[in-house]
Amino acid sequence: MMRVILAPAILAPGALDELKSWLAITTPQDDTSLIGLLRAALDMCEAFTRQMPIDTLCEEVIPARSDWQKLATYPVQSITGVDMIDVAGNRTPLDLDSYEIELEGDGGACIRMRSRTPRGRVAVRFTAGLAPDWQSLPEALRHGIIRLAAHNYRQRDMDAARPVPPAAIAALWSPWRRLRLI
């Protein structure tokens, strides 16, 4: 499985304003680096919780098979398209009759081809996220993202390795963490 972000989550100006307030920054000169830190904190939140925080348009490429295959990204909100990718890398959009999709109650999504397909892969485009936008994100996740971005801003010149995320942020995100049995 290979996932690609086709359209990153939209960070409303409110996210930058919250981070600047947390850091007591009033000038716009660091805005670009602060937005980068917010995006990195969003990625860390997803890595920790195993759930995409804000709705993002993604694509996963999986083998073209007739058995059910689960997408790796959670929580899937909708499937927006499915393309067949042949061995040469050419894409062909598939008709709805060519595949079946099952959206699960826990946010997972499964797909399978209805008929025997030629060798190749399938690209599944979908939207995934816990909340449609920054303002709708649960407070604990939002606060943890702001705190991690602020922490990284303050630690930018330090050489010592620190646990990421710090314990206070992990405590905020832990209730949202998807656990897996190995």
C-alpha positions as CSV (number, residue, x, y, z in Angstrom):
1,M,0.0,0.0,0.0
2,M,1.2,3.4,-0.9
3,R,-0.7,6.6,0.2
4,V,-0.4,10.0,-1.3
5,I,-1.9,13.2,-0.1
6,L,-3.6,14.8,-3.1
7,A,-4.9,17.9,-1.3
8,P,-3.6,18.6,2.2
9,A,-5.9,19.6,5.1
10,I,-6.9,23.2,5.0
11,L,-5.5,25.0,8.0
12,A,-7.8,28.0,8.8
13,P,-6.1,31.2,9.8
14,G,-7.5,30.4,13.3
15,A,-4.8,27.6,13.7
16,L,-2.0,30.1,13.0
17,D,-3.6,32.7,15.3
18,E,-3.9,30.1,18.1
19,L,-0.2,29.1,17.7
20,K,0.9,32.7,17.6
21,S,-1.1,33.5,20.7
22,W,0.4,30.5,22.5
23,L,3.9,31.7,21.6
24,A,3.1,35.4,22.2
25,I,4.1,36.3,18.7
26,T,2.5,39.4,17.2
27,T,4.4,39.9,13.9
28,P,3.9,38.0,10.7
29,Q,7.6,37.4,9.9
30,D,7.6,33.8,11.2
31,D,4.2,32.8,9.7
32,T,5.6,30.6,7.0
33,S,7.7,28.5,9.5
34,L,4.9,28.4,12.0
35,I,2.5,27.0,9.3
36,G,5.2,24.4,8.6
37,L,5.3,23.5,12.2
38,L,1.5,23.2,12.4
39,R,1.6,20.8,9.4
40,A,4.3,18.7,11.0
41,A,2.3,18.6,14.2
42,L,-0.8,17.5,12.2
43,D,1.4,14.7,10.7
44,M,2.6,13.7,14.2
45,C,-0.9,13.7,15.5
46,E,-1.9,11.3,12.7
47,A,1.1,9.1,13.4
48,F,0.4,8.9,17.1
49,T,-3.4,8.4,16.9
50,R,-3.4,6.5,13.6
51,Q,-6.2,8.7,12.5
52,M,-6.2,11.6,10.0
53,P,-7.2,14.7,12.1
54,I,-8.7,17.0,9.4
55,D,-10.4,16.0,6.2
56,T,-7.8,15.4,3.6
57,L,-8.0,14.1,0.0
58,C,-5.8,11.0,-0.3
59,E,-5.1,8.2,-2.6
60,E,-3.9,4.6,-1.8
61,V,-2.6,2.2,-4.4
62,I,-3.3,-1.4,-3.8
63,P,-3.2,-4.6,-5.8
64,A,-6.1,-5.3,-8.1
65,R,-7.7,-8.4,-6.4
66,S,-11.2,-9.9,-6.0
67,D,-10.8,-10.4,-2.2
68,W,-11.6,-7.6,0.3
69,Q,-8.7,-5.2,1.0
70,K,-8.7,-2.7,3.8
71,L,-7.4,0.8,3.2
72,A,-4.7,1.8,5.7
73,T,-5.9,5.4,6.4
74,Y,-8.6,6.1,9.1
75,P,-11.3,7.4,9.3
76,V,-12.5,7.3,5.7
77,Q,-15.4,9.7,5.0
78,S,-16.0,9.0,1.3
79,I,-14.5,7.2,-1.7
80,T,-14.3,9.7,-4.6
81,G,-12.9,7.6,-7.4
82,V,-11.2,4.3,-8.3
83,D,-8.7,3.9,-11.2
84,M,-7.1,0.8,-12.7
85,I,-3.4,1.2,-13.2
86,D,-1.9,-1.3,-15.7
87,V,1.6,-2.6,-15.6
88,A,2.8,0.3,-17.9
89,G,1.4,2.8,-15.3
90,N,-1.6,4.0,-17.4
91,R,-4.7,4.9,-15.5
92,T,-8.3,4.0,-16.5
93,P,-11.3,5.2,-14.4
94,L,-13.4,2.2,-13.3
95,D,-17.2,2.0,-13.6
96,L,-19.1,1.6,-10.3
97,D,-20.0,-1.9,-11.4
98,S,-16.4,-2.9,-11.5
99,Y,-15.8,-2.8,-7.7
100,E,-17.5,-2.9,-4.3
101,I,-16.8,-0.6,-1.4
102,E,-17.7,-1.1,2.3
103,L,-17.4,1.8,4.7
104,E,-17.1,0.4,8.2
105,G,-18.5,1.9,11.4
106,D,-15.0,2.3,12.9
107,G,-13.9,4.5,10.0
108,G,-12.3,1.8,8.0
109,A,-12.9,1.2,4.3
110,C,-12.6,-2.0,2.2
111,I,-12.7,-2.5,-1.5
112,R,-12.7,-5.4,-3.8
113,M,-12.9,-6.0,-7.6
114,R,-16.1,-7.7,-8.7
115,S,-14.6,-9.6,-11.5
116,R,-11.3,-11.1,-12.4
117,T,-9.0,-8.2,-13.3
118,P,-5.9,-8.1,-15.4
119,R,-2.6,-7.8,-13.5
120,G,-2.1,-4.4,-12.2
121,R,-3.0,-2.1,-9.3
122,V,-6.0,0.0,-8.3
123,A,-5.7,3.6,-7.1
124,V,-8.5,4.5,-4.6
125,R,-9.1,8.2,-4.0
126,F,-10.9,9.2,-0.8
127,T,-11.5,11.8,1.8
128,A,-10.4,10.9,5.4
129,G,-10.4,12.8,8.6
130,L,-12.0,13.1,12.1
131,A,-13.2,16.6,11.5
132,P,-14.1,18.6,8.4
133,D,-12.0,21.6,9.4
134,W,-9.8,23.1,12.2
135,Q,-12.6,24.6,14.2
136,S,-14.5,21.2,14.3
137,L,-11.5,19.3,15.5
138,P,-11.9,17.9,19.0
139,E,-10.4,20.3,21.6
140,A,-7.8,17.8,22.9
141,L,-6.4,17.1,19.5
142,R,-6.4,20.8,18.6
143,H,-4.7,21.8,21.8
144,G,-2.1,19.0,21.4
145,I,-1.3,20.1,17.8
146,I,-0.8,23.7,19.0
147,R,1.3,22.6,21.9
148,L,3.5,20.3,19.7
149,A,4.0,23.1,17.1
150,A,4.9,25.5,20.0
151,H,7.3,22.9,21.6
152,N,9.1,22.4,18.2
153,Y,9.3,26.2,17.7
154,R,10.9,26.6,21.1
155,Q,13.2,23.6,20.7
156,R,14.4,24.5,17.2
157,D,18.0,25.4,18.3
158,M,18.4,22.6,20.9
159,D,20.7,19.7,20.1
160,A,19.4,17.2,22.8
161,A,16.9,14.6,21.6
162,R,13.6,14.7,23.3
163,P,10.7,12.3,23.2
164,V,8.1,13.2,20.5
165,P,5.4,13.9,21.3
166,P,6.1,15.1,24.8
167,A,4.2,13.3,27.6
168,A,1.7,16.2,28.1
169,I,0.7,16.0,24.4
170,A,0.6,12.2,24.3
171,A,-1.8,12.4,27.3
172,L,-4.1,14.8,25.3
173,W,-4.0,12.5,22.2
174,S,-4.2,9.1,23.9
175,P,-8.0,8.9,24.1
176,W,-8.1,9.2,20.3
177,R,-5.4,6.6,19.6
178,R,-6.4,3.6,17.6
179,L,-4.7,0.5,19.0
180,R,-3.7,-2.6,17.0
181,L,-3.1,-6.1,18.1
182,I,0.0,-7.6,16.6
